[in-house]
Amino acid sequence: MARNRVLGCGPMAHEIIALLAQYGLILVFLNVLVEQAGAPVPAVPTLVVAGALTSNGQLPLAGVLGVALLACLISDLAWYWAGRRFGSGVMRTICRVSLSPDSCVKQSELRFQRWRGQVLLVAKFVPGLSTVAPPLVGALGLRPMAFVVLDGLGSLLWLGVAVGLGYALAPEIDKVLDALGNAGTIALELVGSLLALYILAKWWQRHRLLVSLRMARITVDELAQAIEEEPLPVVIDVRSQAARLVDTRIIPGALLADISGIDRTVHDIPLDAELIIYCNCPNEASAAVAAKSLMQQGYRRVRPLLGGLDAWEAAGYTIHRLSSDQADALAESLPTQNAA
C-alpha cells in the first residue's frame, strides 16, 4: 500500500523525502516563516510534501500543523505591530518590492473596506494580500486579541488545505517526485523558465499600465506656487477611505473623493478649472486613473501631483490632519457587517 511505504523511488525523490523526514518540522517552520515575512519562497510545495509524509507516519500531522501555525503567527504578528507603529509606510515599503507595486496597497485597502478584520480569514489564499493584510489591519486599529484569533483561524484554514492535499494525494506526489528525480536538470531548467516567464509577464503588465497612464505631472513646487495665485486650483485627494484612516494627512483645502465616484465630487466645478489630483501610491497610479476619468468627462486642465502626498510633505509644505470627527465619519462609512 502506498501509505505504508517510504515515499519516493528515484534518487532525487529519495533525497527530498529523506531531508524532509529528518528535518521536516524545522524545514516546514523556516519555509513558512520566510514566505510569510514576504520572501518569494513558496511554502505550499513543502506543506504538500509534508502532508504526504504524514500519511504513513514519517512526520506527525499535529507537529506539521503546529510548527507551521507558529511560523505564521510569528511573522504576521511582526507585520501587525509594524503596521500599528508605522502605519501606511509599512504597506508602501512592502508593495514597492512586489511585482505589482502600482496596485498592491490599493487592492489590499479595497479588500479591507469590504471585509474589515475578517480579511485575515482569506488573506493567505490571495496572492499579494497575505503579507500586506497584517500591517494593514494593525494600522487600522484591529485589537491584538481579535488579530490573533482571526489570523490563527485563517492560517489554520490555509495550512489545512495544503497539508490535507498532500495527505490525500500521497501516491500521486510520490510519482511526481520520482519523475522530477528522473528528469534531473531538465526539470530545474523548466521550473526556472516558468518563473522567468511569470516575472516577465508581470513586468510587461506593469509597463503597459504605466504607458497607459503617461501624462504630464505637476511638481509640488508648481502646486505651491499655483495655490498662491488666482484662480486657485482645485486639489482632490483620491485615496481610498481605508488609506485615509491609516494616513490622516491631507493637503490643505483638498477635496476628498473616491475614484469610482469622482464625478459627483466635481459635479459643480467648471470644466475650465485646473484640477490637481493626488494619492500616495507608486507612480501616482490612482491619481492618473482619476485624471484620465476626468478628462473623459470634459476637463482638460487635469494633472496628477508628482510624488503625491509624501513629496508634498518632504518639500516642507503645510500638511493638515483629518479631524477626529472626519476620521470617525470615515470609519462609520466603511462596511460594518463583516467587521471584527
C-alpha positions, 0 to 999 in steps of 0.5 A: 500500500502506498501509505505504508511505504517510504515515499519516493523511488528515484534518487532525487525523490529519495533525497527530498523525502529523506531531508524532509523526514529528518528535518521536516518540522524545522524545514516546514517552520523556516519555509513558512516563516520566510514566505510569510515575512514576504520572501518569494519562497513558496511554502505550499510545495513543502506543506504538500510534501509534508502532508504526504509524509504524514500519511504513513507516519514519517512526520506527525500531522499535529507537529506539521500543523503546529510548527507551521501555525507558529511560523505564521503567527510569528511573522504576521504578528511582526507585520501587525505591530509594524503596521500599528507603529508605522502605519501606511509606510509599512504597506508602501515599503512592502508593495514597492518590492512586489511585482505589482507595486502600482496596485498592491496597497490599493487592492489590499485597502479595497479588500479591507473596506469590504471585509474589515478584520475578517480579511485575515480569514482569506488573506493567505489564499490571495496572492499579494494580500497575505503579507500586506493584510497584517500591517494593514489591519494593525494600522487600522486599529484591529485589537491584538486579541481579535488579530490573533484569533482571526489570523490563527483561524485563517492560517489554520484554514490555509495550512489545512488545505495544503497539508490535507492535499498532500495527505490525500494525494500521497501516491500521486506526489510520490510519482511526481517526485520520482519523475522530477528525480528522473528528469534531473536538470531538465526539470530545474531548467523548466521550473526556472523558465516558468518563473522567468516567464511569470516575472516577465509577464508581470513586468510587461503588465506593469509597463503597459499600465504605466504607458497607459497612464503617461501624462504630464505631472505637476511638481509640488513646487508648481502646486505651491506656487499655483495655490498662491495665485488666482484662480486657485486650483482645485486639489482632490485627494483620491485615496481610498477611505481605508488609506485615509484612516491609516494616513490622516494627512491631507493637503490643505483645502483638498477635496476628498473623493473616491475614484469610482465616484469622482464625478459627483465630487466635481459635479459643480466645478467648471470644466475650465478649472485646473484640477490637481489630483493626488494619492500616495501610491507608486507612480501616482497610479490612482491619481492618473486613473482619476485624471484620465476619468476626468478628462473623459468627462470634459476637463482638460486642465487635469494633472496628477501631483508628482510624488503625491502626498509624501513629496508634498510633505518632504518639500516642507509644505503645510500638511493638515490632519483629518479631524477626529470627527472626519476620521470617525465619519470615515470609519462609520462609512466603511462596511460594518457587517463583516467587521471584527 
